[in-house]
Amino acid sequence: MVSNKNVFSSLAAWRRRAVSRAVHRGTRWVSRAGAVTAERPGPYRFRAIGPGTRLAFPQGTVFGDPWIALGDHCIIAQDVTLTAGMMPDLDLGPDPILTLGNGVVLGRGSHVIADVPLTIGDDCFFGPGVYLTTTNHSYDDPEVPVGKQWPRSAPVSIGPGSWIGTGAVILPGARLGRNAVVAAGAVVRGEVPDHAVVAGAPARVVRRWEAGSGWQPPLRTPAPVPVPEGVTPEQLAALSAVEMPSEAEDGGAPGAG
């Protein structure tokens, strides 16, 4: 005979599963409905928002949107701040202040703060929590609180094809060249050449591509092999298993003496 306790326990478990499914369905619906696209711009009046571009819900702080131009097929993750001007409702003139090229990806929780021109080139990828700004506090007067002193501003440009690692900070006046790489947590100011890797705070060049000799210092890992066209995920997994040496073949687990 089934006890009442078992029946009630089964009903409670069923209710919890049903509520969980409903919550997740509702969350997915809200995420889709709250996303911003060219067809569904929500409350924003961007200077431009290209086809295929999507700002995930919830958006971070967004103001000065009439002076923000977003290219095609950009991915703006959740909680990303995009601002033009020092505060909302300013007239910033006829030209856009913040411009994203095509195919830009901004990681979750990033901040892009522009009160003078800030330009991000095509196909730039940003990890989570990146901070870009054209404005910095000044502290010239030792008698006045830093937050009350007039800030300094300088344009920022990120060259096409660049990769900015998690938690990096790009300061006013930074100019990154084409296919530049910024390591996670780096603090960048000044100029970064094309095809250079920078790291540290303040960031410095730690590797760069030189015509005729390649990467200097040389890369420590082999170049990735492109996946052949037509290969299925199952075939790729099987191929990886075959190419990965077993512990018996390589003398034991990595790091074994």
C-alpha positions, 0 to 999 in steps of 0.5 A, a space after each residue: 500500500 502506498 503511503 500518503 507521505 510518498 504521494 505527497 512527496 511525489 506531488 511536491 516534486 512534480 510541482 517543483 519541476 513544473 514551477 522550474 520549467 515555467 520559470 525557465 520558459 518565462 526567463 527565455 521569453 523575457 530574454 527574447 522579448 527584451 533584446 534590442 535589434 534593428 526591428 525592435 529598438 525598444 526605448 532607444 534611438 541609436 544613430 544606426 543599428 545594423 541588421 543582425 545586431 543584437 543587444 541582449 537583455 537586460 541591457 546595462 546603462 545606455 544613454 546618448 543613443 542618438 550619437 551611438 552607431 552600431 554596425 551589422 551583426 554585432 553581439 552586445 552581451 548582457 549588462 553592457 554599458 554604452 554611453 555617449 556624452 558625460 550625462 544624458 540629454 546633451 546635444 553632442 553635435 551632428 556626428 556620432 560619438 561612439 561607433 562600432 564596426 561590423 561583427 563586434 562582440 562585447 562581452 558581458 558586463 563591459 563598459 564603453 564610455 565615450 564623450 569624445 570619439 571612440 571607434 571600434 573597428 570591424 570584427 573586434 572581440 571583447 571578453 567580459 568586464 572590459 572597460 573602455 573610456 575616453 575620459 579620466 579623472 584629473 587630480 592636478 589641484 591637491 586641495 580639490 576632491 578628485 571627483 570634483 576636478 574637470 576630467 581629461 578626454 582624448 579619442 580612442 580607436 580600436 583597430 579591426 580584428 583586435 581581441 581584448 581580454 577579460 577585465 582589460 582597461 583601455 584608457 583615453 588616447 589609446 590607439 590600437 592597430 589592426 589585429 592587436 591582442 590585449 591580455 586579460 587585466 591589462 591597462 592600455 594607454 598610448 599606441 599599440 602597433 598592428 599585430 602586437 600583443 600587449 600585457 601588464 599594467 601599464 601594458 607593454 608589447 610582449 610579442 609582435 609579428 615581424 615580416 620575414 621572421 614571423 612572431 617574435 618571440 616565437 609562439 610556444 604552441 603550434 598553429 591550430 589546424 582548420 577543421 575540414 569542410 563537411 566534418 560532423 561534430 561526431 567525426 571531429 570528436 572521434 578524430 580528437 580522441 585518436 590524435 590525443 595520446 593516452 597516458 600509457 603512450 606518453 609515460 603517464 599523466 601530464 606533469 608526472 616525473 
